[in-house]
Amino acid sequence: YRPFLSATRDKQLAKEYANNSERRKDGQPILFTIRANPTIGGIAPFISGTAIKSYDEEEVLFMAGTLLKVQSVVRDAGQIVQIQLTLCSDDD
């Protein structure tokens, strides 16, 4: 069980992970873009990893169960499926 979803603010690094053939084997590469307002509804379901790490990897940790709404799904020219997500409050 992993209580956190690890993400990065570095889009190029995310694309490298998505295109890593050893990790995806015959699967479809997917790049999630998450818009997360830290003041939405008084909740704080994520933290910047740079606040807790000694190195500068722009990691963001989302708590398990974080509510995300799908805004769009698009296949780019490089054949990566890009899914736009938005952080939701419990009231959404």
Buried (B, 14 or more C-beta within 10 A) or exposed (E): EEEBBEBBBEEEEBBEEBBEEEEEEEEEBEBBBBEBEEEBBEBEBBBEBBEEEEEEEEBBBBEEEBBBEEEEEEEEEEEBBBBBBBBBEEEE
